Amino acid sequence: MGKKPFGSRIEPKCEYCACGTRSADGKMVLCTKRGIMEPQGKCRKFAYDPLKRVPRRAPVLPQFSQEDFSLEDL
């Protein structure tokens, strides 16, 4: 198997638990086991759901000009 996309050690958080669902306003998590929880909260019933994980934004790439790729300066 390959390398796991978020590492081998996942820190438990309600925001990406299989038992939780985001509330309509997006500020809280509605848990089937514990009720209303904060997104950063955790409990012993944590079950990781990778589809709920939001990936980080891609870094902004630098802008290059045509001169950066020219070999005439060598």
VEXROBA-447569 format. One record per atom (N, C-alpha, C, CB): residue in one letter; x, y, z. Coordinates in steps of 0.2 Angstrom, whole numbers, padded with zeros to 4 digits, always signed. Glycine has a CB too. Layout:
BEGIN
AXYZ...
//
This chain:
BEGIN
M+0004-0006+0000M+0000+0000+0000M+0004+0006+0000M-0005+0000+0006G+0002+0012-0001G+0006+0018-0002G+0006+0022+0005G+0004+0022-0007K+0008+0028+0004K+0008+0032+0010K+0001+0035+0011K+0013+0038+0009K-0001+0036+0017K-0008+0038+0019K-0008+0046+0017K-0010+0037+0026P-0013+0049+0015P-0013+0056+0013P-0013+0060+0019P-0019+0057+0009F-0015+0059+0025F-0015+0063+0030F-0011+0060+0036F-0022+0064+0033G-0006+0056+0034G-0002+0053+0039G-0005+0047+0043G+0000+0058+0044S-0001+0043+0047S-0003+0037+0050S-0006+0039+0057S+0003+0032+0051R-0005+0045+0059R-0008+0046+0066R-0013+0052+0065R-0002+0048+0071I-0019+0051+0065I-0024+0056+0064I-0027+0058+0071I-0030+0053+0060E-0026+0065+0072E-0029+0067+0079E-0036+0068+0079E-0026+0075+0080P-0040+0065+0084P-0047+0065+0084P-0050+0072+0084P-0050+0060+0089K-0054+0073+0080K-0058+0079+0080K-0065+0078+0077K-0055+0085+0075C-0070+0081+0080C-0077+0080+0078C-0079+0082+0071C-0082+0083+0083E-0075+0087+0068E-0076+0089+0061E-0075+0084+0056E-0072+0095+0060Y-0071+0079+0057Y-0070+0073+0052Y-0072+0067+0055Y-0064+0074+0049C-0076+0066+0060C-0079+0060+0063C-0085+0057+0059C-0080+0061+0070A-0085+0050+0058A-0090+0047+0055A-0097+0048+0058A-0089+0040+0054C-0097+0049+0065C-0103+0050+0069C-0106+0057+0069C-0101+0048+0076G-0102+0062+0066G-0104+0069+0066G-0106+0071+0059G-0099+0073+0069T-0111+0076+0060T-0113+0080+0054T-0113+0087+0055T-0120+0078+0051R-0110+0091+0051R-0110+0099+0052R-0117+0102+0052R-0106+0102+0046S-0118+0106+0057S-0124+0110+0057S-0125+0114+0052S-0125+0114+0064A-0131+0117+0051A-0133+0121+0045A-0129+0128+0045A-0140+0123+0046D-0127+0131+0051D-0123+0137+0051D-0115+0135+0050D-0124+0141+0057G-0113+0129+0051G-0107+0126+0050G-0102+0128+0056G-0104+0130+0044K-0105+0130+0062K-0101+0132+0067K-0100+0126+0072K-0103+0138+0071M-0105+0121+0072M-0105+0116+0077M-0106+0109+0073M-0111+0116+0082V-0105+0103+0077V-0106+0097+0074V-0111+0093+0078V-0099+0093+0074L-0116+0090+0074L-0121+0086+0077L-0119+0079+0077L-0128+0087+0073C-0118+0077+0083C-0115+0070+0084C-0121+0065+0086C-0110+0070+0089T-0121+0059+0083T-0126+0054+0084T-0125+0051+0091T-0126+0049+0079K-0119+0051+0094K-0117+0048+0100K-0117+0053+0106K-0110+0045+0100R-0115+0059+0105R-0114+0064+0110R-0118+0070+0110R-0107+0066+0111G-0122+0071+0104G-0126+0077+0104G-0122+0083+0100G-0129+0080+0110I-0123+0089+0102I-0120+0095+0099I-0113+0096+0102I-0124+0101+0100M-0108+0096+0097M-0101+0096+0099M-0098+0102+0095M-0097+0089+0098E-0092+0104+0098E-0088+0109+0094E-0084+0105+0089E-0083+0113+0099P-0082+0108+0083P-0078+0105+0078P-0072+0102+0080P-0078+0109+0072Q-0068+0106+0085Q-0062+0104+0087Q-0062+0099+0093Q-0058+0110+0089G-0069+0097+0095G-0070+0093+0101G-0068+0085+0099G-0077+0093+0103K-0068+0081+0104K-0067+0074+0103K-0070+0070+0108K-0059+0073+0102C-0071+0063+0107C-0074+0059+0112C-0071+0052+0110C-0081+0059+0112R-0073+0047+0114R-0070+0040+0113R-0073+0037+0108R-0071+0036+0120K-0079+0039+0105K-0082+0036+0100K-0080+0038+0093K-0090+0038+0100F-0074+0042+0093F-0071+0044+0086F-0070+0039+0081F-0065+0048+0088A-0073+0040+0075A-0072+0035+0070A-0070+0039+0064A-0078+0031+0068Y-0064+0039+0061Y-0061+0043+0056Y-0065+0042+0049Y-0054+0042+0055D-0067+0048+0046D-0070+0047+0039D-0066+0052+0035D-0078+0050+0040P-0062+0049+0030P-0057+0053+0026P-0061+0058+0021P-0053+0049+0023L-0067+0056+0020L-0071+0060+0015L-0073+0067+0018L-0077+0057+0012K-0073+0067+0025K-0075+0074+0028K-0069+0078+0029K-0079+0072+0035R-0063+0076+0028R-0057+0080+0029R-0057+0085+0023R-0051+0075+0029V-0056+0091+0025V-0055+0097+0020V-0048+0098+0019V-0058+0103+0022P-0045+0097+0012P-0038+0097+0011P-0036+0105+0011P-0036+0094+0004R-0029+0106+0013R-0027+0112+0013R-0027+0115+0006R-0020+0112+0016R-0027+0122+0005R-0026+0125-0001R-0020+0124-0004R-0028+0133-0001A-0019+0124-0011A-0013+0123-0014A-0009+0130-0014A-0014+0121-0022P-0002+0129-0013P+0002+0135-0012P+0002+0139-0019P+0009+0134-0011V+0002+0146-0019V+0003+0150-0024V+0009+0149-0028V+0001+0158-0022L+0009+0148-0034L+0015+0147-0038L+0018+0153-0040L+0014+0142-0044P+0025+0154-0040P+0028+0160-0043P+0027+0161-0050P+0036+0160-0041Q+0027+0167-0053Q+0026+0168-0060Q+0033+0169-0063Q+0022+0175-0061F+0034+0165-0069F+0040+0165-0072F+0039+0169-0079F+0042+0158-0073S+0044+0172-0081S+0044+0175-0088S+0048+0170-0093S+0047+0182-0088Q+0047+0172-0099Q+0051+0169-0104Q+0058+0169-0104Q+0049+0171-0111E+0061+0174-0101E+0068+0175-0100E+0071+0170-0095E+0070+0182-0098D+0067+0168-0090D+0069+0163-0085D+0071+0156-0088D+0063+0162-0080F+0068+0155-0094F+0069+0148-0097F+0074+0149-0103F+0063+0146-0099S+0077+0155-0104S+0082+0155-0110S+0089+0153-0108S+0082+0163-0112L+0092+0150-0113L+0099+0148-0112L+0104+0152-0115L+0099+0141-0115E+0102+0158-0117E+0107+0163-0121E+0111+0166-0116E+0103+0168-0124D+0110+0166-0109D+0114+0170-0105D+0120+0166-0103D+0110+0172-0098L+0120+0159-0104L+0126+0155-0102L+0131+0156-0107L+0124+0148-0102
//
